[in-house]
Amino acid sequence: MRERATSVDPAESGVPPEDLMIAVEQLVRYVRRSATAGDLSATASTALGRLGREGPQRLTVLARSEGVSQPNMTQLVNRMERGGLVQRVADPSDGRVVLVEATEAGLQIFRQRHAERAHALQQLVEELAEPEQRAVKVALPALARAIQDLRPPS
């Protein structure tokens, strides 16, 4: 770990919300770029990640969750299916409904990308002074909990 010459107490920084937003955007871009396994587009990566975390989903739900049109999601799923990352399966509760699920190969890519991102974030945090590291380790999980609390029940 590299110690910084000066360290600002994050609780007393008085950083404007606009600057925090810029910092979040930079962090997300940095961590996303660090995941290279599978050579996936951003949308394919997030869709595969959702399937890996949440399990099989209807194509319409997946499209809505990812903020893309159903035709665009259909094209993406077709490409991912040809690549062996996802497959269509019958819904066990209603055989007329088709779900999209990650294959074992898709789950492997998901896990590898997740590990790459975690490693990149860990390296980034290790560049901070100890008080800043502690602040990040408290703030990020707290923000994740706040996001979960804002989500409407499925």
C-alpha positions in Angstrom: 0.0 0.0 0.0 1.2 3.5 -0.9 0.6 6.1 1.9 -0.5 9.5 0.7 1.4 12.5 2.0 -1.9 14.2 3.0 -5.1 12.6 4.0 -8.5 14.2 4.2 -11.1 13.0 6.7 -13.9 11.9 4.3 -16.5 12.8 6.9 -15.4 16.4 7.0 -14.6 16.8 3.3 -17.6 18.9 2.3 -17.5 17.5 -1.2 -20.4 18.7 -3.3 -22.9 16.1 -4.6 -21.8 16.8 -8.2 -18.2 15.9 -7.4 -19.4 12.7 -5.7 -21.3 11.8 -8.8 -18.2 12.3 -11.0 -16.3 10.1 -8.5 -18.9 7.4 -8.7 -19.0 7.5 -12.5 -15.1 7.2 -12.7 -15.2 4.3 -10.2 -17.8 2.4 -12.2 -16.0 3.0 -15.5 -12.7 1.9 -13.9 -14.1 -1.3 -12.4 -16.1 -2.2 -15.5 -13.1 -1.8 -17.8 -11.1 -4.1 -15.5 -13.3 -7.1 -16.4 -12.2 -8.5 -19.7 -13.1 -12.2 -19.5 -15.3 -13.3 -22.4 -14.8 -10.1 -24.3 -18.4 -9.0 -23.7 -20.2 -5.8 -24.5 -21.4 -3.7 -21.6 -25.0 -4.8 -22.1 -24.0 -8.5 -22.4 -21.9 -8.2 -19.3 -24.7 -6.7 -17.2 -27.3 -9.2 -18.6 -25.1 -12.2 -17.9 -24.3 -10.7 -14.4 -28.0 -10.4 -13.7 -28.7 -14.0 -14.8 -25.7 -15.2 -12.7 -26.9 -13.4 -9.6 -30.6 -13.7 -9.9 -31.1 -16.9 -11.9 -33.3 -17.5 -15.0 -35.6 -14.7 -16.2 -38.1 -14.1 -18.8 -36.7 -12.2 -21.8 -39.1 -9.3 -21.2 -38.1 -9.0 -17.6 -34.4 -9.1 -18.5 -34.9 -6.4 -21.2 -36.8 -4.1 -18.8 -34.2 -4.7 -16.0 -31.4 -3.8 -18.4 -33.2 -0.8 -19.9 -33.3 -2.1 -23.5 -36.1 -2.9 -25.9 -37.3 -6.5 -26.2 -36.1 -6.8 -29.8 -32.6 -5.6 -28.8 -32.6 -8.1 -25.9 -33.7 -10.9 -28.2 -30.8 -10.1 -30.5 -28.4 -10.0 -27.6 -29.7 -13.3 -26.1 -29.4 -14.9 -29.6 -25.8 -13.9 -29.8 -25.0 -15.0 -26.3 -26.8 -18.3 -27.0 -24.7 -18.9 -30.1 -21.7 -18.2 -27.9 -22.7 -20.8 -25.4 -23.2 -18.3 -22.5 -27.0 -18.6 -22.1 -29.8 -21.0 -23.1 -33.6 -20.8 -23.3 -35.4 -23.2 -21.0 -39.1 -23.9 -20.1 -40.3 -22.3 -16.9 -40.8 -25.1 -14.4 -44.0 -23.5 -13.1 -45.5 -22.9 -16.5 -44.1 -24.9 -19.5 -45.5 -22.3 -22.0 -43.2 -19.6 -20.6 -39.5 -19.5 -21.8 -36.8 -18.3 -19.5 -33.2 -17.3 -20.3 -30.6 -18.8 -18.0 -26.8 -18.7 -17.9 -25.1 -21.9 -19.0 -22.2 -23.3 -17.0 -19.8 -21.6 -19.5 -21.7 -18.3 -18.9 -21.6 -18.7 -15.2 -17.8 -19.3 -15.4 -17.4 -16.0 -17.4 -19.7 -14.2 -14.9 -17.5 -15.5 -11.9 -14.3 -14.6 -13.7 -15.5 -11.1 -14.5 -16.7 -10.7 -11.0 -13.3 -11.7 -9.6 -11.5 -9.3 -12.0 -13.7 -6.4 -10.9 -13.2 -7.3 -7.2 -9.4 -7.4 -7.7 -9.4 -4.1 -9.5 -11.5 -2.5 -6.7 -9.2 -4.0 -4.0 -6.1 -2.6 -5.7 -7.7 0.8 -6.0 -8.7 0.9 -2.3 -5.2 -0.2 -1.3 -3.9 3.0 -2.9 -5.8 5.0 -0.3 -4.6 6.1 3.1 -5.8 3.9 6.0 -8.6 6.3 7.1 -9.9 6.5 3.5 -9.8 2.7 3.2 -11.9 2.4 6.3 -14.4 5.0 5.0 -14.8 3.2 1.7 -15.3 -0.1 3.4 -18.1 1.4 5.4 -19.6 3.6 2.7 -19.9 1.2 -0.2 -21.9 -1.5 1.7 -24.0 1.2 3.2 -24.8 2.6 -0.2 -25.6 -1.0 -1.5 -28.1 -1.4 1.5 -29.7 1.9 0.6 -30.1 0.8 -3.0 -31.7 -2.4 -1.9 -34.1 -0.5 0.4 -35.2 1.7 -2.5 -36.0 -1.3 -4.8 -39.7 -2.1 -5.1 -40.5 -5.8 -4.1 -40.4 -8.1 -7.1 
